[in-house]
Amino acid sequence: MIDIHTGGAWRGSALELATHVRPLFRDFLSQALAKDIKLAICTFSPQVKQISDVLRITFPNYCDSIVIRGRDLSWSYEGNGMKEGKQPYMASAATELQHRHPGEEFSRNTTLLIDDDRENVLLALQHGTRAIWLNPKDHSQLLEDVRELR
């Protein structure tokens, strides 16, 4: 979502970090949220509070509806699914979304991982989760890739 890698150790303010939200994501996620598409941020960063603050700045009307899963030990995944890559983060986020929105389906079939790490994308695809690689140097293909998923 952002155009830099913080290494999970961002020392600046959330306001400063919010300036690094990729414009494409600012628009794409705003439109998704306006259409009631459920979102989760799944990250290996332990700075979940910082991420929450960035979402509050960037998406003030929707920030509380976005689930965040990071390496902050605030959640656990007890399911039978894969424990590698972003899969447990995504599964835990899907479980929370299911609790928030009973009657809606949150599964591998209804989930899409967008990630700039090819390994995370490959692991997701190998385990039946739809995933798209975001080229960090050229994200112009992302929207077309999402459209092709229909």
N, CA and C atoms as an extended XYZ file, in Angstrom:
450
Properties=species:S:1:pos:R:3:atomname:S:1:resname:S:1:resid:I:1 pbc="F F F"
N         0.815       -1.188        0.000 N   MET     1
C         0.000        0.000        0.000 CA  MET     1
C         0.860        1.254        0.000 C   MET     1
N         2.007        1.167        0.640 N   ILE     2
C         2.895        2.331        0.661 CA  ILE     2
C         4.073        2.094       -0.270 C   ILE     2
N         4.733        3.170       -0.634 N   ASP     3
C         5.782        3.091       -1.649 CA  ASP     3
C         7.184        2.913       -1.082 C   ASP     3
N         7.276        2.611        0.205 N   ILE     4
C         8.576        2.343        0.826 CA  ILE     4
C         8.448        1.111        1.718 C   ILE     4
N         9.575        0.494        2.016 N   HIS     5
C         9.589       -0.597        2.992 CA  HIS     5
C        10.135       -0.030        4.293 C   HIS     5
N         9.349       -0.130        5.333 N   THR     6
C         9.744        0.437        6.618 CA  THR     6
C        10.588       -0.531        7.430 C   THR     6
N        10.603       -1.794        7.033 N   GLY     7
C        11.313       -2.791        7.818 CA  GLY     7
C        10.680       -2.998        9.180 C   GLY     7
N         9.421       -2.561        9.333 N   GLY     8
C         8.735       -2.708       10.614 CA  GLY     8
C         9.295       -1.807       11.695 C   GLY     8
N        10.036       -0.771       11.290 N   ALA     9
C        10.672        0.101       12.275 CA  ALA     9
C        10.565        1.576       11.873 C   ALA     9
N         9.385        1.988       11.409 N   TRP    10
C         9.186        3.379       11.020 CA  TRP    10
C         9.315        4.265       12.240 C   TRP    10
N        10.156        5.270       12.156 N   ARG    11
C        10.408        6.158       13.295 CA  ARG    11
C         9.739        7.523       13.132 C   ARG    11
N         9.246        7.800       11.929 N   GLY    12
C         8.564        9.068       11.691 CA  GLY    12
C         7.127        9.021       12.179 C   GLY    12
N         6.403       10.091       11.908 N   SER    13
C         5.009       10.181       12.330 CA  SER    13
C         4.105        9.426       11.356 C   SER    13
N         2.902        9.134       11.816 N   ALA    14
C         1.909        8.504       10.938 CA  ALA    14
C         1.544        9.461        9.808 C   ALA    14
N         1.508       10.741       10.089 N   LEU    15
C         1.204       11.726        9.055 CA  LEU    15
C         2.255       11.700        7.949 C   LEU    15
N         3.505       11.574        8.344 N   GLU    16
C         4.584       11.474        7.355 CA  GLU    16
C         4.477       10.168        6.567 C   GLU    16
N         4.190        9.066        7.250 N   LEU    17
C         4.063        7.785        6.570 CA  LEU    17
C         2.873        7.794        5.612 C   LEU    17
N         1.817        8.483        5.976 N   ALA    18
C         0.636        8.566        5.119 CA  ALA    18
C         0.953        9.214        3.773 C   ALA    18
N         1.982       10.033        3.716 N   THR    19
C         2.372       10.637        2.434 CA  THR    19
C         2.958        9.600        1.487 C   THR    19
N         3.280        8.419        2.008 N   HIS    20
C         3.854        7.347        1.189 CA  HIS    20
C         2.799        6.355        0.685 C   HIS    20
N         1.517        6.599        0.992 N   VAL    21
C         0.465        5.739        0.443 CA  VAL    21
C         0.447        5.976       -1.065 C   VAL    21
N         0.579        4.884       -1.802 N   ARG    22
C         0.577        5.003       -3.264 CA  ARG    22
C        -0.749        5.603       -3.726 C   ARG    22
N        -0.701        6.622       -4.594 N   PRO    23
C        -1.954        7.226       -5.093 CA  PRO    23
C        -2.914        6.191       -5.667 C   PRO    23
N        -2.378        5.208       -6.363 N   LEU    24
C        -3.227        4.165       -6.922 CA  LEU    24
C        -4.041        3.495       -5.824 C   LEU    24
N        -3.391        3.169       -4.691 N   PHE    25
C        -4.099        2.510       -3.599 CA  PHE    25
C        -5.069        3.453       -2.913 C   PHE    25
N        -4.713        4.701       -2.785 N   ARG    26
C        -5.621        5.674       -2.178 CA  ARG    26
C        -6.947        5.674       -2.958 C   ARG    26
N        -6.862        5.712       -4.285 N   ASP    27
C        -8.067        5.730       -5.118 CA  ASP    27
C        -8.752        4.363       -5.160 C   ASP    27
N        -7.971        3.321       -5.400 N   PHE    28
C        -8.497        1.966       -5.530 CA  PHE    28
C        -9.222        1.537       -4.251 C   PHE    28
N        -8.594        1.730       -3.115 N   LEU    29
C        -9.202        1.308       -1.854 CA  LEU    29
C       -10.391        2.177       -1.485 C   LEU    29
N       -10.333        3.462       -1.794 N   SER    30
C       -11.487        4.339       -1.546 CA  SER    30
C       -12.697        3.855       -2.321 C   SER    30
N       -12.490        3.495       -3.584 N   GLN    31
C       -13.594        2.994       -4.403 CA  GLN    31
C       -14.095        1.651       -3.889 C   GLN    31
N       -13.174        0.782       -3.499 N   ALA    32
C       -13.578       -0.527       -2.969 CA  ALA    32
C       -14.401       -0.354       -1.694 C   ALA    32
N       -13.949        0.493       -0.804 N   LEU    33
C       -14.668        0.725        0.446 CA  LEU    33
C       -16.036        1.347        0.195 C   LEU    33
N       -16.110        2.270       -0.741 N   ALA    34
C       -17.389        2.899       -1.076 CA  ALA    34
C       -18.375        1.876       -1.634 C   ALA    34
N       -17.871        0.796       -2.247 N   LYS    35
C       -18.731       -0.261       -2.799 CA  LYS    35
C       -18.937       -1.397       -1.802 C   LYS    35
N       -18.545       -1.155       -0.554 N   ASP    36
C       -18.736       -2.109        0.542 CA  ASP    36
C       -17.924       -3.393        0.365 C   ASP    36
N       -16.797       -3.285       -0.320 N   ILE    37
C       -15.864       -4.411       -0.400 CA  ILE    37
C       -15.054       -4.405        0.893 C   ILE    37
N       -14.967       -5.543        1.521 N   LYS    38
C       -14.272       -5.639        2.802 CA  LYS    38
C       -12.765       -5.733        2.573 C   LYS    38
N       -11.999       -5.024        3.395 N   LEU    39
C       -10.545       -4.961        3.232 CA  LEU    39
C        -9.823       -5.337        4.509 C   LEU    39
N        -8.644       -5.903        4.302 N   ALA    40
C        -7.742       -6.185        5.420 CA  ALA    40
C        -6.329       -5.842        4.979 C   ALA    40
N        -5.566       -5.331        5.892 N   ILE    41
C        -4.143       -5.094        5.685 CA  ILE    41
C        -3.425       -6.231        6.402 C   ILE    41
N        -2.667       -7.020        5.662 N   CYS    42
C        -1.908       -8.134        6.232 CA  CYS    42
C        -0.439       -7.838        5.988 C   CYS    42
N         0.295       -7.683        7.077 N   THR    43
C         1.669       -7.231        6.975 CA  THR    43
C         2.551       -7.946        7.985 C   THR    43
N         3.804       -8.082        7.656 N   PHE    44
C         4.752       -8.655        8.608 CA  PHE    44
C         5.262       -7.606        9.595 C   PHE    44
N         4.873       -6.364        9.412 N   SER    45
C         5.285       -5.301       10.324 CA  SER    45
C         4.584       -5.462       11.675 C   SER    45
N         5.298       -5.211       12.769 N   PRO    46
C         4.655       -5.224       14.076 CA  PRO    46
C         4.014       -3.875       14.422 C   PRO    46
N         4.137       -2.877       13.548 N   GLN    47
C         3.679       -1.522       13.851 CA  GLN    47
C         2.200       -1.314       13.484 C   GLN    47
N         1.346       -2.142       14.059 N   VAL    48
C        -0.077       -2.107       13.756 CA  VAL    48
C        -0.704       -0.779       14.172 C   VAL    48
N        -0.313       -0.232       15.285 N   LYS    49
C        -0.847        1.067       15.730 CA  LYS    49
C        -0.508        2.141       14.709 C   LYS    49
N         0.711        2.153       14.228 N   GLN    50
C         1.139        3.122       13.213 CA  GLN    50
C         0.316        2.947       11.930 C   GLN    50
N         0.104        1.706       11.529 N   ILE    51
C        -0.682        1.408       10.325 CA  ILE    51
C        -2.123        1.878       10.525 C   ILE    51
N        -2.685        1.619       11.678 N   SER    52
C        -4.035        2.069       11.991 CA  SER    52
C        -4.133        3.593       11.900 C   SER    52
N        -3.126        4.284       12.397 N   ASP    53
C        -3.109        5.749       12.326 CA  ASP    53
C        -3.026        6.235       10.878 C   ASP    53
N        -2.243        5.556       10.054 N   VAL    54
C        -2.153        5.910        8.626 CA  VAL    54
C        -3.509        5.705        7.956 C   VAL    54
N        -4.196        4.613        8.276 N   LEU    55
C        -5.525        4.376        7.710 CA  LEU    55
C        -6.511        5.441        8.167 C   LEU    55
N        -6.407        5.859        9.418 N   ARG    56
C        -7.287        6.903        9.954 CA  ARG    56
C        -7.077        8.222        9.202 C   ARG    56
N        -5.842        8.512        8.851 N   ILE    57
C        -5.516        9.732        8.099 CA  ILE    57
C        -5.977        9.601        6.646 C   ILE    57
N        -5.719        8.444        6.048 N   THR    58
C        -5.963        8.248        4.621 CA  THR    58
C        -7.422        7.958        4.303 C   THR    58
N        -8.083        7.178        5.140 N   PHE    59
C        -9.475        6.770        4.911 CA  PHE    59
C       -10.314        7.055        6.164 C   PHE    59
N       -10.475        8.330        6.527 N   PRO    60
C       -11.130        8.644        7.805 CA  PRO    60
C       -12.546        8.089        7.945 C   PRO    60
N       -13.279        7.960        6.857 N   ASN    61
C       -14.657        7.467        6.943 CA  ASN    61
C       -14.757        5.951        7.003 C   ASN    61
N       -13.664        5.264        6.702 N   TYR    62
C       -13.717        3.802        6.591 CA  TYR    62
C       -12.685        3.079        7.457 C   TYR    62
N       -11.814        3.809        8.099 N   CYS    63
C       -10.663        3.175        8.759 CA  CYS    63
C       -11.057        2.089        9.759 C   CYS    63
N       -12.159        2.267       10.463 N   ASP    64
C       -12.552        1.273       11.457 CA  ASP    64
C       -13.094       -0.015       10.839 C   ASP    64
N       -13.412        0.025        9.553 N   SER    65
C       -13.927       -1.181        8.898 CA  SER    65
C       -12.812       -2.042        8.306 C   SER    65
N       -11.582       -1.527        8.280 N   ILE    66
C       -10.451       -2.267        7.715 CA  ILE    66
C        -9.780       -3.072        8.819 C   ILE    66
N        -9.699       -4.372        8.623 N   VAL    67
C        -9.036       -5.253        9.587 CA  VAL    67
C        -7.529       -5.195        9.334 C   VAL    67
N        -6.754       -5.167       10.399 N   ILE    68
C        -5.288       -5.158       10.278 CA  ILE    68
C        -4.733       -6.388       10.973 C   ILE    68
N        -3.871       -7.100       10.268 N   ARG    69
C        -3.146       -8.220       10.850 CA  ARG    69
C        -1.667       -7.983       10.611 C   ARG    69
N        -0.945       -7.839       11.705 N   GLY    70
C         0.500       -7.636       11.643 CA  GLY    70
C         1.180       -8.511       12.673 C   GLY    70
N         2.464       -8.386       12.760 N   ARG    71
C         3.257       -9.186       13.701 CA  ARG    71
C         3.319       -8.518       15.072 C   ARG    71
N         2.166       -8.262       15.650 N   ASP    72
C         2.111       -7.561       16.930 CA  ASP    72
C         1.616       -8.436       18.072 C   ASP    72
N         1.402       -9.694       17.811 N   LEU    73
C         0.954      -10.677       18.810 CA  LEU    73
C        -0.438      -10.383       19.366 C   LEU    73
N        -1.247       -9.593       18.657 N   SER    74
C        -2.601       -9.281       19.130 CA  SER    74
C        -3.634      -10.284       18.626 C   SER    74
N        -3.214      -11.251       17.825 N   TRP    75
C        -4.127      -12.212       17.239 CA  TRP    75
C        -3.393      -13.537       17.076 C   TRP    75
N        -4.157      -14.567       16.824 N   SER    76
C        -3.551      -15.859       16.523 CA  SER    76
C        -4.436      -16.564       15.507 C   SER    76
N        -3.846      -17.503       14.818 N   TYR    77
C        -4.592      -18.293       13.841 CA  TYR    77
C        -4.543      -19.738       14.297 C   TYR    77
N        -5.711      -20.313       14.534 N   GLU    78
C        -5.811      -21.675       15.050 CA  GLU    78
C        -6.351      -22.660       14.012 C   GLU    78
N        -6.561      -22.197       12.791 N   GLY    79
C        -7.168      -23.047       11.772 CA  GLY    79
C        -6.234      -24.121       11.254 C   GLY    79
N        -6.731      -24.896       10.317 N   ASN    80
C        -5.975      -26.001        9.735 CA  ASN    80
C        -5.240      -25.618        8.460 C   ASN    80
N        -5.364      -24.375        8.050 N   GLY    81
C        -4.750      -23.934        6.800 CA  GLY    81
C        -3.247      -23.750        6.919 C   GLY    81
N        -2.690      -23.321        5.819 N   MET    82
C        -1.250      -23.103        5.718 CA  MET    82
C        -0.781      -22.047        6.727 C   MET    82
N         0.375      -22.264        7.287 N   LYS    83
C         0.925      -21.349        8.281 CA  LYS    83
C         2.057      -20.487        7.715 C   LYS    83
N         2.323      -20.610        6.405 N   GLU    84
C         3.427      -19.870        5.795 CA  GLU    84
C         2.919      -18.593        5.141 C   GLU    84
N         3.843      -17.675        4.907 N   GLY    85
C         3.530      -16.453        4.188 CA  GLY    85
C         2.437      -15.647        4.862 C   GLY    85
N         1.622      -15.023        4.066 N   LYS    86
C         0.542      -14.181        4.582 CA  LYS    86
C        -0.729      -14.976        4.840 C   LYS    86
N        -0.726      -16.277        4.529 N   GLN    87
C        -1.939      -17.080        4.647 CA  GLN    87
C        -2.573      -17.033        6.044 C   GLN    87
N        -1.821      -17.230        7.137 N   PRO    88
C        -2.497      -17.180        8.439 CA  PRO    88
C        -3.033      -15.788        8.763 C   PRO    88
N        -2.349      -14.753        8.304 N   TYR    89
C        -2.811      -13.379        8.512 CA  TYR    89
C        -4.150      -13.188        7.803 C   TYR    89
N        -4.194      -13.657        6.553 N   MET    90
C        -5.408      -13.514        5.757 CA  MET    90
C        -6.552      -14.334        6.352 C   MET    90
N        -6.266      -15.538        6.792 N   ALA    91
C        -7.305      -16.395        7.376 CA  ALA    91
C        -7.858      -15.780        8.659 C   ALA    91
N        -6.986      -15.234        9.477 N   SER    92
C        -7.427      -14.586       10.705 CA  SER    92
C        -8.267      -13.352       10.398 C   SER    92
N        -7.843      -12.570        9.413 N   ALA    93
C        -8.605      -11.389        9.013 CA  ALA    93
C        -9.979      -11.800        8.480 C   ALA    93
N       -10.014      -12.865        7.686 N   ALA    94
C       -11.286      -13.352        7.144 CA  ALA    94
C       -12.218      -13.798        8.269 C   ALA    94
N       -11.674      -14.445        9.284 N   THR    95
C       -12.481      -14.875       10.432 CA  THR    95
C       -13.075      -13.663       11.141 C   THR    95
N       -12.267      -12.630       11.324 N   GLU    96
C       -12.786      -11.423       11.975 CA  GLU    96
C       -13.865      -10.762       11.116 C   GLU    96
N       -13.624      -10.690        9.828 N   LEU    97
C       -14.640      -10.108        8.941 CA  LEU    97
C       -15.931      -10.916        8.985 C   LEU    97
N       -15.808      -12.238        9.067 N   GLN    98
C       -16.988      -13.093        9.168 CA  GLN    98
C       -17.781      -12.776       10.435 C   GLN    98
N       -17.080      -12.533       11.534 N   HIS    99
C       -17.762      -12.174       12.785 CA  HIS    99
C       -18.443      -10.816       12.668 C   HIS    99
N       -17.798       -9.893       11.976 N   ARG   100
C       -18.363       -8.554       11.808 CA  ARG   100
C       -19.538       -8.541       10.836 C   ARG   100
N       -19.527       -9.457        9.872 N   HIS   101
C       -20.530       -9.466        8.801 CA  HIS   101
C       -21.118      -10.863        8.627 C   HIS   101
N       -21.896      -11.320        9.603 N   PRO   102
C       -22.483      -12.654        9.495 CA  PRO   102
C       -23.322      -12.768        8.223 C   PRO   102
N       -23.271      -13.925        7.623 N   GLY   103
C       -24.040      -14.159        6.406 CA  GLY   103
C       -23.269      -13.877        5.128 C   GLY   103
N       -22.151      -13.175        5.235 N   GLU   104
C       -21.310      -12.952        4.060 CA  GLU   104
C       -20.221      -14.014        4.030 C   GLU   104
N       -19.766      -14.349        2.839 N   GLU   105
C       -18.752      -15.391        2.692 CA  GLU   105
C       -17.358      -14.780        2.626 C   GLU   105
N       -16.477      -15.285        3.455 N   PHE   106
C       -15.074      -14.894        3.433 CA  PHE   106
C       -14.257      -16.177        3.374 C   PHE   106
N       -13.733      -16.462        2.201 N   SER   107
C       -12.989      -17.697        1.987 CA  SER   107
C       -11.905      -17.452        0.946 C   SER   107
N       -11.158      -18.494        0.629 N   ARG   108
C       -10.149      -18.379       -0.430 CA  ARG   108
C       -10.781      -17.938       -1.751 C   ARG   108
N       -12.018      -18.362       -1.974 N   ASN   109
C       -12.705      -18.027       -3.226 CA  ASN   109
C       -13.111      -16.564       -3.311 C   ASN   109
N       -13.252      -15.922       -2.169 N   THR   110
C       -13.700      -14.523       -2.166 CA  THR   110
C       -12.594      -13.565       -1.749 C   THR   110
N       -11.393      -14.079       -1.630 N   THR   111
C       -10.263      -13.292       -1.138 CA  THR   111
C        -9.271      -13.028       -2.260 C   THR   111
N        -8.661      -11.862       -2.208 N   LEU   112
C        -7.609      -11.507       -3.150 CA  LEU   112
C        -6.453      -10.894       -2.374 C   LEU   112
N        -5.273      -11.471       -2.536 N   LEU   113
C        -4.057      -10.895       -1.967 CA  LEU   113
C        -3.391      -10.050       -3.048 C   LEU   113
N        -3.090       -8.809       -2.713 N   ILE   114
C        -2.274       -7.954       -3.570 CA  ILE   114
C        -1.002       -7.708       -2.784 C   ILE   114
N         0.132       -8.116       -3.339 N   ASP   115
C         1.389       -8.043       -2.594 CA  ASP   115
C         2.531       -7.714       -3.538 C   ASP   115
N         3.511       -6.992       -3.024 N   ASP   116
C         4.689       -6.672       -3.837 CA  ASP   116
C         5.818       -7.677       -3.632 C   ASP   116
N         5.551       -8.702       -2.854 N   ASP   117
C         6.533       -9.760       -2.629 CA  ASP   117
C         6.082      -10.998       -3.415 C   ASP   117
N         6.859      -11.359       -4.407 N   ARG   118
C         6.481      -12.491       -5.273 CA  ARG   118
C         6.310      -13.790       -4.481 C   ARG   118
N         7.128      -13.994       -3.475 N   GLU   119
C         7.040      -15.225       -2.683 CA  GLU   119
C         5.683      -15.335       -1.991 C   GLU   119
N         5.190      -14.237       -1.421 N   ASN   120
C         3.868      -14.254       -0.781 CA  ASN   120
C         2.776      -14.568       -1.796 C   ASN   120
N         2.900      -14.010       -2.994 N   VAL   121
C         1.919      -14.260       -4.046 CA  VAL   121
C         1.963      -15.725       -4.462 C   VAL   121
N         3.151      -16.266       -4.674 N   LEU   122
C         3.284      -17.668       -5.087 CA  LEU   122
C         2.727      -18.617       -4.033 C   LEU   122
N         3.019      -18.363       -2.765 N   LEU   123
C         2.487      -19.209       -1.693 CA  LEU   123
C         0.963      -19.170       -1.670 C   LEU   123
N         0.397      -17.995       -1.828 N   ALA   124
C        -1.064      -17.872       -1.837 CA  ALA   124
C        -1.648      -18.654       -3.008 C   ALA   124
N        -1.086      -18.476       -4.188 N   LEU   125
C        -1.598      -19.169       -5.368 CA  LEU   125
C        -1.483      -20.687       -5.226 C   LEU   125
N        -0.372      -21.150       -4.648 N   GLN   126
C        -0.174      -22.588       -4.458 CA  GLN   126
C        -1.206      -23.184       -3.517 C   GLN   126
N        -1.784      -22.351       -2.667 N   HIS   127
C        -2.750      -22.852       -1.685 CA  HIS   127
C        -4.167      -22.375       -1.970 C   HIS   127
N        -4.427      -22.052       -3.222 N   GLY   128
C        -5.793      -21.807       -3.645 CA  GLY   128
C        -6.360      -20.435       -3.368 C   GLY   128
N        -5.524      -19.483       -2.995 N   THR   129
C        -5.992      -18.124       -2.775 CA  THR   129
C        -5.605      -17.278       -3.975 C   THR   129
N        -6.559      -16.515       -4.467 N   ARG   130
C        -6.249      -15.628       -5.588 CA  ARG   130
C        -5.256      -14.567       -5.115 C   ARG   130
N        -4.296      -14.252       -5.979 N   ALA   131
C        -3.273      -13.281       -5.609 CA  ALA   131
C        -2.739      -12.604       -6.859 C   ALA   131
N        -2.358      -11.365       -6.688 N   ILE   132
C        -1.777      -10.566       -7.764 CA  ILE   132
C        -0.502       -9.937       -7.251 C   ILE   132
N         0.528      -10.030       -8.083 N   TRP   133
C         1.791       -9.377       -7.742 CA  TRP   133
C         1.721       -7.914       -8.160 C   TRP   133
N         2.027       -7.042       -7.229 N   LEU   134
C         2.124       -5.616       -7.507 CA  LEU   134
C         3.585       -5.296       -7.770 C   LEU   134
N         3.892       -4.939       -8.993 N   ASN   135
C         5.255       -4.541       -9.328 CA  ASN   135
C         5.517       -3.206       -8.641 C   ASN   135
N         6.420       -3.169       -7.655 N   PRO   136
C         6.629       -1.928       -6.903 CA  PRO   136
C         7.205       -0.790       -7.746 C   PRO   136
N         7.811       -1.133       -8.872 N   LYS   137
C         8.383       -0.093       -9.732 CA  LYS   137
C         7.409        0.383      -10.798 C   LYS   137
N         6.367       -0.405      -11.062 N   ASP   138
C         5.387       -0.044      -12.080 CA  ASP   138
C         4.066       -0.721      -11.738 C   ASP   138
N         3.219        0.001      -11.036 N   HIS   139
C         1.952       -0.595      -10.610 CA  HIS   139
C         0.805       -0.281      -11.573 C   HIS   139
N         1.135        0.158      -12.772 N   SER   140
C         0.105        0.502      -13.751 CA  SER   140
C        -0.718       -0.701      -14.191 C   SER   140
N        -0.217       -1.901      -14.050 N   GLN   141
C        -0.898       -3.116      -14.480 CA  GLN   141
C        -1.904       -3.634      -13.449 C   GLN   141
N        -1.848       -3.122      -12.230 N   LEU   142
C        -2.660       -3.675      -11.147 CA  LEU   142
C        -4.154       -3.678      -11.452 C   LEU   142
N        -4.706       -2.567      -11.855 N   LEU   143
C        -6.150       -2.508      -12.088 CA  LEU   143
C        -6.581       -3.464      -13.196 C   LEU   143
N        -5.767       -3.580      -14.231 N   GLU   144
C        -6.075       -4.527      -15.308 CA  GLU   144
C        -6.037       -5.965      -14.789 C   GLU   144
N        -5.051       -6.269      -13.951 N   ASP   145
C        -4.960       -7.606      -13.361 CA  ASP   145
C        -6.199       -7.921      -12.509 C   ASP   145
N        -6.684       -6.933      -11.755 N   VAL   146
C        -7.871       -7.140      -10.948 CA  VAL   146
C        -9.082       -7.357      -11.833 C   VAL   146
N        -9.234       -6.571      -12.886 N   ARG   147
C       -10.359       -6.731      -13.819 CA  ARG   147
C       -10.391       -8.118      -14.456 C   ARG   147
N        -9.228       -8.673      -14.742 N   GLU   148
C        -9.140       -9.988      -15.388 CA  GLU   148
C        -9.565      -11.130      -14.477 C   GLU   148
N        -9.706      -10.892      -13.189 N   LEU   149
C       -10.071      -11.945      -12.245 CA  LEU   149
C       -11.534      -12.351      -12.325 C   LEU   149
N       -12.355      -11.566      -12.902 N   ARG   150
C       -13.798      -11.854      -12.943 CA  ARG   150
C       -14.050      -13.211      -13.377 C   ARG   150
